[in-house]
Amino acid sequence: ANRYVGKKRFGLEGGESLIPLLAGVLESGPALGVREFTLGMAHRGRLNVLANIVGKNLQQIFTEFDEAWTAAFASGGGDVKYHMGYSNEHTTSTGQQLRVVLAANPSRLEFVNGVVMGRCRGKQRLMGDTERKMVAPILIHGDAAFPGQGIVAECFNMMHLDGYTVGGTIHVVVNNQVGFTTNPRDTFCGNYCTDSAKGYDCPVLHVNGDDPEACAWAAKLAIDWRQAFGHDIVVEMWCYRKNGHNETDEPMFTQPLLYNRVKKARTAFKTYRAKLVAEGVVTEAEVDAMLAARNGVMDEAQNAAKKQPIDPIIDPFKSTWAGLTGQYSHEPVETGVAQETLEKLAKKLGSSPDHASLHKTVSRLLEQRAGAVAAGQIDWALAEMLAYATLLTEGHPVRLSGQDVERGTFSHRHCVVNCQNTGEGFCSLHGLDEKQARFCVHSSQLNEQAVIGYEYDNKLG
């Protein structure tokens, strides 16, 4: 605000207590078994969260504001600074280590929710976190988007679904008491913007954003709940938005009464400062010294960024994709599989447990599937199943997710076959050989968006 006048930053002024709230979650996490937090949020307050929670290098942030770096779209750059993601190692006040990730979110408000959940599920799988305690998601919502965006309800519905649960999500609603320009009476029905969470039996904690200690306490309770019960919980922080939707917007056009009060409001920082001085915790001089020291750090970072701009983009997959290059080659690659291997796998895919009582149509289909390769009669469904089978036996895990994928919408796949007597299903792709990779198949909820984002960032969970 002082050095880059007129530039959009979607600042957190009025909702500053989001920072101690998030810090409270991070501080409590390691003692409860958390090794990684993944956050998702829209643009409001993102730069503040990046700097003070995730630990993004200030020189990188100032490089972006100086516009001294041209990002390459081909490498994932080119988005505006208040959409960018970041990841970093975080050290708590007690010296414990955490991985903290903020997912990139190119504007679309709540779409990032499914992406964050999918990432958490995949990381839980990679860590062997079967109890889903080691990787936890935190989703930061706006008060208008939380009830208004249907994807929020889609993600709540995933909470305990076998193929999509992540062991509970912590939801933080930054309640500015106004959307872009829309008043609460036109944003949601009911008493609170978080009322929709009650339909999923989620506790909702309403906390005053002018009381940072209360926000930190609510945060600690939220992570305790999540770790104990594997269930979502919501913290609704009541605050305000000091400026308009962005720093060039005029909120008095549409909310004159509210913003007459906002102009007179004392910030949470000034209120908390006065409280600590009155209690004798700190002196005015000590607080001034802290501010001067912080400003000194930022001055140093800004001056350094002007002398030597730093690439603000990190490679989010540099460890996972180590060894891969962007170089294209026209050299042919052998992808074929021996006839003998395909025949052997087809027999496995056409088999069923002796005790299973199958539907006569499915029984006939499996019988045909078992001998189809030898007979040279491979249909689309078998070709797909053989593709999975060969990948699995070569050590590559596979996850299949979507509406009705177990049977297949057109009754073609029958990846999972149900016993007619017990209703229990079995999957022949689980029994190919002892050394095969893991195969996961999940028929999803009837879903419009969340599953797409979920699988986009899922690492085969």
Buried (B, 14 or more C-beta within 10 A) or exposed (E): EEEBEEBBBBBBBBBBBBBBBBBBBBBBBBEBEBBBBBBBBBBBBBBBBBBBBBBBBBBBBBBBBBEBBEBEEEEBBEBEBBBBBBBBEBEBEEEBEBBBBBBBBEEBBBBBBBBBBBBBBBBBBEEEBEEBBBBBBBBBBBBBBBBBBEBBBBBBBBBEEEBBBBBBBBBBBBBBBBBEBEEBEEBBEEEBBBBBBEEBEBBBBBBBBBBBEBBBBBBBBBBEBBBEEBBBBBBBBBBBBBBBBBBEBEBEEBBEEBBEEBEEBEEBBEBBBEEBBEEEEEEEEEBEEEEEEEEEEBEEBBEBBEEEBBEBBBEBEEEEEEEEEEEEEEEEEEEEBEEEBBBBBBBBBBBBEEEBEBEEEBBEBBBBBBEBBEEEEBEEBBEBBBEBBBBBBEEBBBBBBBEEBBBBEEEBBBBBBBBEEEEEBBBBBEBBEEEBBEBBBBBBBEBEBBBBBBBEBBBBB
